[in-house]
């Protein structure tokens, strides 16, 4: 699977049944030659006018299943939320 295909899939948190959106970036470990995390924009600041002030960094180990249209993850959102 290519990264561009991965970035088109909607990410769903199975703990809250909430859609997190689509991945905008990935983290890659050059030493091991593998993906380590998906990066998804966090919640908007104010009515979607001013963009995102944080992002979810979802470790690869938290991905439970990759389907044709969605990626199921199991995360605690407050622990994966990172300020930009």
matplotlib code that plots the C-alpha trace (Angstrom):
import matplotlib.pyplot as plt

x = [0.0, 1.3, 1.2, -1.1, -3.6, -3.3, -3.9, -7.3, -8.8, -10.9, -9.6, -12.1, -11.3, -13.0, -12.9, -15.2, -16.7, -15.6, -14.1, -10.8, -10.6, -7.9, -4.2, -2.3, 1.2, 3.1, 6.2, 8.9, 11.8, 14.7, 16.8, 14.2, 12.6, 9.1, 6.2, 5.9, 2.8, 0.0, -0.6, -4.1, -5.2, -6.7, -9.9, -10.4, -9.8, -12.8, -15.6, -13.0, -11.9, -8.4, -7.2, -5.9, -3.7, -3.0, -2.7, -3.2, -0.1, -1.3, 1.3, 1.4, 0.8, -2.6, -3.9, -6.3, -7.4, -7.0, -9.9, -10.7, -12.2, -11.4, -8.6, -9.7, -7.5, -7.7, -6.4, -7.0, -7.3, -5.9, -2.7, -2.2, -3.0, 0.1, 0.3, 1.9]
y = [0.0, 3.5, 6.4, 8.4, 5.5, 5.4, 9.2, 8.8, 6.6, 7.9, 7.1, 5.9, 5.5, 2.3, 3.4, 6.4, 5.4, 8.9, 9.9, 11.6, 12.5, 11.5, 11.3, 14.3, 12.9, 9.9, 9.4, 7.2, 5.6, 5.6, 3.2, 0.5, 1.5, 1.4, 3.7, 4.5, 6.7, 8.4, 12.1, 13.5, 17.1, 17.7, 19.5, 23.0, 26.1, 28.2, 27.1, 25.9, 29.5, 29.5, 26.0, 23.4, 24.0, 20.4, 17.0, 13.4, 11.2, 7.7, 5.0, 2.2, -0.3, 1.3, 0.5, -2.4, -2.8, -1.2, -1.6, -0.4, 2.9, 3.2, 2.6, 1.4, 2.6, 2.1, 5.2, 7.4, 10.7, 12.9, 10.8, 11.0, 14.7, 16.9, 20.7, 22.2]
z = [0.0, -0.8, 1.6, -0.7, -0.5, 3.3, 3.6, 1.8, 4.4, 7.2, 10.7, 13.3, 17.1, 18.2, 21.9, 21.2, 17.8, 16.7, 13.3, 13.6, 9.9, 7.4, 8.0, 6.7, 7.4, 8.6, 10.8, 9.4, 11.1, 8.6, 10.7, 10.7, 7.4, 8.7, 9.5, 13.2, 13.4, 11.5, 12.0, 11.9, 12.4, 15.8, 16.7, 15.3, 17.4, 16.7, 14.3, 11.7, 11.0, 12.4, 11.6, 14.0, 17.0, 17.7, 16.0, 16.8, 16.6, 16.4, 17.0, 14.5, 17.3, 17.9, 14.4, 14.7, 11.1, 7.7, 5.4, 1.9, 3.1, 6.8, 9.4, 12.8, 15.7, 19.5, 21.3, 24.2, 22.4, 25.2, 25.2, 21.5, 21.1, 20.5, 20.4, 17.3]

ax = plt.figure().add_subplot(projection="3d")
ax.plot(x, y, z, "-o")
ax.set_aspect("equal")
plt.show()
